[in-house]
Amino acid sequence: MLYEPKPIRFRAVLWRGNPDDLPAGWRNRVAVREDGTAYVQTLQGPAAATPYGQWWLREGADGELYPIRADVFVDRYQAVPQ
């Protein structure tokens, strides 16, 4: 038998190094260094997102945040009309 994942809708933001660009509910969950690198606590431990437009901060199915490379994000996901 074959299976495929159920669709999951989530919010995503292109990280450019400015915490003000994040949704208000995410800001207290992200630590930002002076160089703009963002650190988030994931289910697997801490993860970093660099501020050069190459990483996304994504809210997962259980509300967690984690970074994902922009090329991987664009390859796997598409915008959903609201």
C-alpha positions in Angstrom: 0.0 0.0 0.0 1.2 3.5 -0.8 0.6 6.6 1.4 1.1 10.3 1.0 1.0 13.1 3.6 -2.2 15.0 4.2 -2.0 18.7 3.2 -0.9 20.9 6.1 -1.4 24.7 5.8 1.1 26.9 7.7 2.5 30.4 7.8 6.0 31.2 6.5 8.1 34.3 6.5 11.2 35.0 4.5 13.8 35.9 7.1 15.8 39.0 6.2 17.3 39.7 9.7 14.6 42.1 11.0 12.5 40.8 13.9 9.8 43.3 13.1 9.1 41.3 9.9 8.0 38.3 12.0 4.4 37.8 13.1 3.9 39.2 16.6 3.4 35.7 18.1 6.8 34.5 16.8 9.0 37.3 18.0 9.3 36.0 21.6 10.3 32.6 20.3 13.2 33.8 18.1 16.6 35.0 19.4 18.4 37.4 17.0 22.1 38.1 17.2 23.6 41.4 16.1 24.6 39.9 12.7 20.9 39.1 12.1 21.1 35.4 12.5 18.0 34.0 14.1 18.0 31.1 16.5 14.9 29.1 17.1 14.3 26.1 19.4 13.0 23.2 17.3 11.8 19.7 18.3 15.3 18.5 17.4 17.2 21.3 19.3 18.3 24.8 18.4 18.5 25.8 14.7 19.8 28.9 13.0 18.5 31.0 10.1 20.8 33.4 8.4 19.5 36.9 7.4 20.3 36.8 3.7 16.8 35.9 2.3 17.9 32.2 2.0 16.0 30.8 4.9 12.3 30.7 5.9 11.0 30.5 9.4 8.0 28.1 9.2 5.3 27.3 11.6 4.8 23.5 11.7 1.8 21.3 12.2 2.2 21.6 16.0 3.0 25.3 16.1 6.8 24.9 16.1 9.1 27.2 14.2 12.1 26.0 12.2 14.3 27.3 9.4 14.2 25.8 5.9 16.4 26.8 2.9 14.5 29.0 0.4 15.3 26.7 -2.5 13.9 23.7 -0.7 10.9 25.8 0.4 10.1 26.9 -3.1 10.6 23.4 -4.5 8.2 21.8 -1.9 5.5 24.4 -1.1 3.2 26.8 -2.9 1.1 29.7 -1.6 -2.5 29.0 -0.7 -5.2 31.6 -1.5 -6.7 33.0 1.6 
